[in-house]
C-alpha cells in the first residue's frame, strides 16, 4: 500500500465507484484511490451470465443482507443480496438494462432539483452505453462508444415468445425498445451482456488499467471516515488486521450503496444524534435524515410448472449445468450465455400509460421450486410495483463496522402499495391465462394468486420479496433536511460527497443499474468542475456540531 496521500478517495468499487475512479483518473495530475471491501471481479461466475445463480447466494461476492422482520409480510425477514466485489451489484445482478422513465427524473426536478431532470441526464445515458447490438441504425438518442455494451441476449426461448404474445392478447402493446420513445408494453429486455459476457461497471476499470494515478485496493474494509471537525480528511481502513488512516487532499466520495453508505456515515458520527449516542458513537453532525427514506421495489413471483421441455431448469442441475459450464469455458457459447431473463413488460394502470405502474420479469427457469418436489421444467413471472410510497429506515446494530446494519424497508406500510400490488398480480394472472401462454402451463404452483381477492392478499403477504433495488437512504434534495445537495455534497460536512443509489429521492421505474452509472458520470463532471473548491453546504437546521473524532 502506498503511504502517500491521494487527491480523491472513493469508498466502494461498485457501479458508481468504478465510474468515478475511471473518470477522475483521466486527469493525470490527480491521484485517485478506490477502496473495495470485496475481491476483484476475476471469477468465471461474474463474467458468465448464467453465473447469477451462484452469485445470488454465494458468500464470496455477496454481502447477503436480510431485512428486519416485516409486519406486513407475515413478519418475514427478506433477503437483500448486494455485491461485495469489484463492480458491486453490477457484478452479481440480472444484467437488465433500463434507463427508467423520463417522468421519474422530471419528478426529481420538480422537487427542487432542476439539474437532475431527464434532459440533464440524457447525455450521460448515451455516454455509458454501446447500443450497437440493440439498434439497427444510429439513433441520436443512443450511445455507441461507452463501456457498457448492450444486447438482447442470446436466446429466444419459446416461453419468452409466448409471454409476449399473451401480453399482447391482453391488450399490452409490443415493445422491444423499453429505452426508447415509450416504456409501456411487452418485449425483450436490453441486457448488459455482449459476446456472452457480463458488461458491468468493472468495464470502466478495465479501460483504465495501467494508469499510474489510479490505485485499486481490494479486500479492504473501510471502518469509518477520518474527520477533522466538520471536514472529511480521509478514511480509516482495516487491512491485514491493522487500522490505517489514508488522507484525501481534495475529497472523500462515498459510493458504498444504499445499505453501506448511510452505515458508514453513522459510524463516522454523521447521523441521528440520539441513535449514534445509543451505540457509543460521538455525534459530529446531527443529521436525522441519514438512513431515512429507504425504499425498494417489492416483488411477487408467480411460479409455473411447464407443460413442455422448453425451459432452462435442467441446467440448474449438476450434470447439465456442468456441461453448459464446460461449453462456455471452451467456446464462450451455449446456454450459460443466458441469465434466463429475456423478456418482460411495463404496464398500468391503463394499457398505454406513459408512466407505467408495474414491471414484469419473465425467468425461463425457477429459482425456488416447492421443497421436496422434483420439477423438470418451470418458469417464473415476477411482478413489481414501480413507485412505492412505503418508506423505511437503515440503522446501526452496533458500533462494530463488521456488523450488518438493521435494514427495515417498511414494505406495504402505505396501504396504497398493497392495493397496487394486488391489482398487478391479478392482471398478470390474466396474462398467464391467455391461450398463448396457458398452453405452456402444466400447473400453477402459486395457485392462491389466481384465487379470490382475500386469498391473493394473503399470498402476497406470505410470498412477496424485494427485486433488489434499495435506494434513498442519503437522499438528495434542495431542502435543509436532505442528506446531500444537488452537487451531491453532504450538508454540513466539507470535502465529502455521496454518489450511489442512496441519493435517489425516489426510486426510478425499472432496474436501477443504468441510472446509477449515469448519475455517477454526471457526478464526475460536477467534481471536476468544482476542483475541490466550495465544498461545504449548510448543515440541517438546528444540527448539533462537535469538533474532532
N, C-alpha and C positions, 0 to 999 in steps of 0.2 A: 504493500500500500504506500502511495506517495505521501510524504509528510507535509508537503506544502499546502497552502490554501487554494481554493477554487473561486472562480467568479460566480458560478451558479452550481448549487447542489439541488438535484432533483430526487425526490423520495418516491420510489416506485417506478419500475420499468414496465408499466402496463401500457394500455392504449395511449393515454395522454403522455406519460413519461417518455416513451420511445420517440414520439413525435417531437417533443420539446428538446430532447437531447440531440436529435439529428439536426433540427433547425437551428438551435442556438450555437451548436458547434460548427455551423457553416462559416462563422466568423472566426478566422484563425487566431484572432487577438484575445479571445476569451478561453478560459479553461472551464470545462463542464464535467461534473461528476454525477453519474447516475447510479443510485443505490437501490438494489433489489434484494428482498428477503429470500426469494426463491432461487432456483438454479437456472442456468442457460437453457434456451429452447432447443436442446440437442436431441431429445428423444424422438424416435420414429413416430411415436403415437401423436406427438404435437403436429407433425407435418402431414401425416396420413389422415385424411378426412374421417375415415371410419374409426380412428383412434379416440374419438369423442367418448365412446362407451367406456373406455378405460380411464380417460381423464375426468369424467364426470364424478367418479367416486374415489379415484386414486389419491393417496395422501402425498405423493411426491410433488405434484404440481398444483395442489388444490388446498385452500385454507379449510374447506369443509365446515363452514359455519352452520349453526342452527339458530332459528329464532326462539324467542321465549314462547311458552305455550300461548296459543291464540284462542281466546274465549269464543270467538265467532267461527272458529274452525274446529269445533268439538274438542277444544282445549289441546290441540295437537301442536307440537313443535314442527316447523317446516324447514327442510333442508335448503341451505343457501350456498351453493358452490361458488367460489371465487378463485381466480387464477393466482397461483403462487409460483411464478415462472416468468422469465423474460417474455414480454408480450402481454402479461397479465391475463385477464379473462379472454382477450382476443386469441390466446393460445389454447384455450380449452372450450370455446363456445361452439355453437352450431353453425357459425360462418354465414348467417343470413345477413345480407347487406341491404339495409333500409335507411334512407335519409330521414324518414319521418315526414309528417305533413307540414307544408308551409305555414298553415294556421297555428301549429304548435309554437313556432318561433315568433310569429307575429303576436301571439298571446303573451310571450315574454316581453316583447317590445311594448305592448300596451300596459304592462305593469311597471313602466318606468325604465326599461332597458332598450331604448331605440336602436342602439348599436348591435343588438343581438336578434333583430328581426331576420326573416328568411333571406331577404335580398342581401343582407350583410354577410350571411353565412354561405350563400350560394357559391361564391368563388372558391371557398375552401373545400366544399364538397367536390368541386371539379379538380382541385389541386391534389386531393388524396388518392384519386382513383385512376385506374386504367380500364376504361369501359370498352376496349376494342372488341372483346368477345361477346358483348351483350347488345351492341348496336350495329346495325347493318351499314350505316354510313355515319359520317362525322356529324354528331349532334352538338350544336353550340352550347347546350346546357350540360354536356357531359365532359369529363376529363379523360385524357388519353396518355398522359405521361406520369401519372402518380405511382407510388409504390404499391398500392393495394389493387391487385388485378382481380377483375370480376368475371364470372361466367354464370351460365345457367346449369352447371353441373354436368355430370357425365351420363346420367340415365334419364329415361322417360318411362318410369315404371307404370304398368297398367293401372295400379291403384291411383297414382297421381292423375293420370288422364281421366279416370272415372270420377274422381273427386271434382275436377274442374268442370266436367260435363254435368255432374249432378248439381253443382252450384249454379251453373248457367240455367239449368232446368228450373231451379228455384227462384230465378229472377235476377241473379247477380250478373253483371257484365263480365266478359272475358277481359283479362288484363295481364299481359306479360311484361308490363313496364311499371311496377309499383314505384319506381323512382322517376317516373315521367310526369306527364301532364295531370294524370288522375291517379289517386291511390286506391279507389274503390274497384272491387271486382275480385275474380279468382284467376289464378295463373301460376306460373313458375317464378320462384324467387331468384333474384340475383344473389350470388354467393361469393364470398371472398375465398374462392378456390380457383386455381389456374394450373393447368398441366398436372392435374391430380394431386396438388399440394395446397395446404393451407396458405393463405396470403394474409397474415395477421400483422399486427403492429411491429413485430420484430423485423419485418422487411425494412423499416426505416433504419434500424441499426445495421442491417446487412449492407445497406447502401452507404453507411457512414464508417464502415470498418476501415481501420488503419489511420484514422485521424489522430494525430498526436495530442490534440487538445480535448479529446473525449475519453473519459475513463469510465468503464462499467465495473461496478463492484457487486458481485452476486453472492448469494448465501450469506447475506449481511443484514442483520436486523437493526433498524433504527429504534432506539429506545425512547427518545424524546428529542425535541428541538433544543438547541443551545441558545438560551435567551440572555440578553443584557437589558434588563428592564423591559421596555416595550419594543425592543428591537431583536429580530431573529439574527443570530450571529452564525449559526451553523447547525450541525446535528451531532447527537451523541449516539454512537453506534456500538454494537456488540459484535466482535469478530474474534473467533478463537477463544472465547471465554473472557475477553478483556474489553473494557469500555474505552473508547477513543472519541475525542471531540474533533470534528472536521469543520473548518471555517469557510463560510461563503462571504466573499467580499462584496458581492452585489445583491444576490437574492437567494433565499431558500424557496423552493417550489414544491409544494406538497401534492403529489399525484398518486396517492395510495388507494384511491377508490372511495366509494360511498360508505364503506364499513370502516376501513382503517384510517382514512384521513381525519374524521372527527375524533376517532380514538386517540390519534397522535396529538391533536390539538389539546385535548383534555389532559393527557399525560404530561403535557408541557405547561399546564397551568392556564390554558385558554379555554373557557367554557363556563357552564353554570357554577357559580362560586360555591354554593351550598353542596352541590354534588361532589365537587372536587375536594372540599374540606372533609366530607364524609369518608373519603378514601385516603386522607392524609396528604393531599396534594395542595400546596400553597397556590392560591389563585394569583396569576399575573394580570389577567384581564377577565372580569366577569362578563361573559358573553353567553346569555341564556339560550341563544338560538343554535349554538353548536350542538349537533346531534338531533335537533328537531327536524320536522318536515320529512322524515323518512317515509318513502312510499315506493311501491313496486307494482308490477303487473301481476295480478292474481290470475291463475290459470287452472282450467279443468280439462283433464284428459279423458276422452271417450275412447275406450278400447274395444276393438272388433276382432273376433276370430275370423280369418279369411276363409272363403269357400274354395279358393283356388291357390295353387302353389306359386304365387307371384310376388311375395314379399321378401324382405331381406332377413327374416327371422333365422333361417338356418345358419347364416353367417355369424350369429351371436354365439353359436356353439364352438367348442374347442376344435372339432375336426375341420368343418368348412371354414371357420374363422381363421384357423391356422393356414389352410390352403390359400385363402384370399390374401392373408398377410404375406405369405411367401411370394405369391404372384406380384403383389405390389412391390416388394423389395427387389424382385428380379427384373420387372418390366415397367414399373410405375403405373400399371393399369389394373383393371379388374374391379370387382365390387368394392374394394377398400377405398376407391377414389370417391365414393359417395358417403356423405354423412347421414343419409337416409331421409332428409327433409328437403324435398324438391319443390313442393307446391304449397300454396296457402291462399288466403283470402283476407280482404278487408271489407267490412260492410257495416251497415246500420247507422243510426236507427232506421233510416229509409234505404231503399235499394241502391240509390245512386248518390248517397250523401257525400259531399265534398270533403267532409271531415269525419271519416268512419269512426264508429264507437268500439268495434270489435275486430280482432285479428284471429285467424286460424292458422295453425301449423300442422300439416299432414306429415306424419312419420310413417314410412313404409316398413316399419318394424315395431315391436312392442317391447319397451324397456322393462316394464314391470308387470308381467303377466300374473294372474292369480297364483298364490302359492300352492304348491303341490299339484299343479296342473301342467300337463305336457301339451303345449300348443305349438304345432308345427309352423303355422303361418298366421300372422296377425298384423294389424296396423292400428295406429292411434291418431286421432284428430284432437289437437289441443286448442282450446278456445280461451282467449284472454280479453279482459276489458282494458281499453287503452288509456283512459283518462280517469283514474280513480280519484275520489275525493277523500278517501280514508288516509289518515296520517298517523305515523308512529314516531318512535324515538330510537336513538342509538346512545347507550350509556356504558360507562365503565362497570366492570365487575370488581376490579381491584386496581391498585396502582402498579401491578405487575404487567409490563408490556407484553409478556408472552401469554397472558390470559385472554381468551376470546371475549369480546365485548358482549353486552346484553343487547340483542337485536330484537326490537319489537315493532314490526311494520304496522300494527293496528289494523290488520286485514278486516274488511267489512264492518269497521266501526261506523262508517257512514252508510245508512240504510239504502241510499240510492245506488251504491255499488252492488249491493246484494240484489236489488231489483234488476239492475242492468245485467248482471251475470246470469240470473235466471233466464232472462229473455234471450241472451246469447246462446246458452246451452239448448234451449227449446228450439231456436231457429236452426242450430247446427244439426239437431236430431232430424229436423225436416229435410235438410240437405242429404243426410245419410240415407234417408228413406226414399230418395229419388231413385228411379229404376237403374240409372247408370251405375250408381254406387251400391245400391241394395243387392244387386246380383253377386257382388263380391263378399257379402256379409253372410257368414255361416251362423254366427251367434253374436248378439250384443252382450259383451261381458259386463258393461255398465248399464244394465237394463233399467235401473232405477232412474237414470237420467231421462229415459223415454216414457216414464210412467206419469203419475199425477203430479200436479204442481207441488203438493206437500212432500211427496217422495223425492222430487227433484231438488227441493230446497235442502232437505237433509243430506242428500247425496253430495251436494256442493260443500256443505259444512264438513262432511266426512272425507272428501277426496281432493278438494282444491289445494293447489300449491303455487309457488312462485314460478314464473318463467324466467327469472334470474336477471331482472333489470332494476336493482335498487338504486335510488338517486335521492338527491335533495338535502342531505344532512349538513352541508355547508352552503346553504342557499345563497345564490347571487341575487342582488336587488339594489334598488335605489334608496330604499328606506333604511333608517338607522338600525333596525333590528336584523337586517341581512348580515350574514357572516362575511361575505365578500362583496365588493362593489363591482361596477361594470368592467373595471380593469382587472378584476379577479384578485385584488389586494385584500388581505384580511383587515377588516376595520379595526383601527386602534393599534395595529402592530405594523411596524415598518419592516421592509425588506422580506416580506412573506406573502406568497400567493398560494391559492389553491386552484388546481386545474385538473379536473376529472369529473365523473358523473355526479359527484356530491354537490356540485354547484348548480345543477339544473333546478330552476324554481319549480317547474312542473315537468313530469316525465313526458317524453315525446311519444307520438303514436306509432309505435313499432319497436324493433330491436335497436338497442342503444349504441352499438359499437361504432358505426359510421359517424353518428353525431358527435361522439366523444373525440374521435380522430379530427373531425372538422373544427371542433371547439379548441382543441389543442393547437391546430395550425393557426387559428386566429390569435390564440394566447401568445404564441411565439412572436407574432408580429407586434402585439401590444408590449411585450417585454423588450424586444429590440428597440422599439420606438422610444420607450422610457429611458433606456440606457442606465438604469439604476437611480434615476432622479425622481423626486416627488413620489415616494413610495408609501406615504402614510395617508390614510383616510381617518376621519374622526371615529372614535370608538362609539359603541352603542350608548344611548342616553343613560346617564346615571351609572355607567360602568365603573366598577371598582378597579383600582390600579395598585400595583406593588412594584418594587424595583428588585432586580436580581432574581436569581433562580435558587 
